[in-house]
Amino acid sequence: MLTKRLIQLREEKKLTKKEVAEYLKIDQSTYGKYELGKREPDYEILVKLGDFFEVTTDYLLGRTDMRNIAKSSHETKAYHNLDIAGLPDEAVKQVEDYIEFVKQKYNPDGSLKKL
């Protein structure tokens, strides 16, 4: 199942094997073996693949047909006082990405990271 899903996701994004391999920081032939089923990715690579294709690792492994739990109707995100009503999915994603960007600037204790 992994091989079919990797091919499908890569083709949906119109990417080459080389481009995916570069993102993963692995050799193109190694990634090619994943798609051929001649080799299986380790845990770290599997997680990176899920992040890259914006799907769960369970989806990649064929354990579920639900691509992304966050897009499921069963899950809601609490934004506290952040009003996102009426925003398209793309705009919500931009807000989420910006929040993550800002969070990376701070330590867990709330202090600003030193450069």
Stockholm file with secondary structure:
# STOCKHOLM 1.0

chainA/1-115         MLTKRLIQLREEKKLTKKEVAEYLKIDQSTYGKYELGKREPDYEILVKLGDFFEVTTDYLLGRTDMRNIAKSSHETKAYHNLDIAGLPDEAVKQVEDYIEFVKQKYNPDGSLKKL
#=GR chainA/1-115 SS CHHHHHHHHHHHTTCCHHHHHHHHTSCHHHHHHHHHTSSCCCHHHHHHHHHHHTCCHHHHTTSCSCSCGGGSTTCCCCCTTCCCTTCCHHHHHHHHHHHHHHHTTBCTTSCBCCC
#=GC SS_cons         CHHHHHHHHHHHTTCCHHHHHHHHTSCHHHHHHHHHTSSCCCHHHHHHHHHHHTCCHHHHTTSCSCSCGGGSTTCCCCCTTCCCTTCCHHHHHHHHHHHHHHHTTBCTTSCBCCC
//
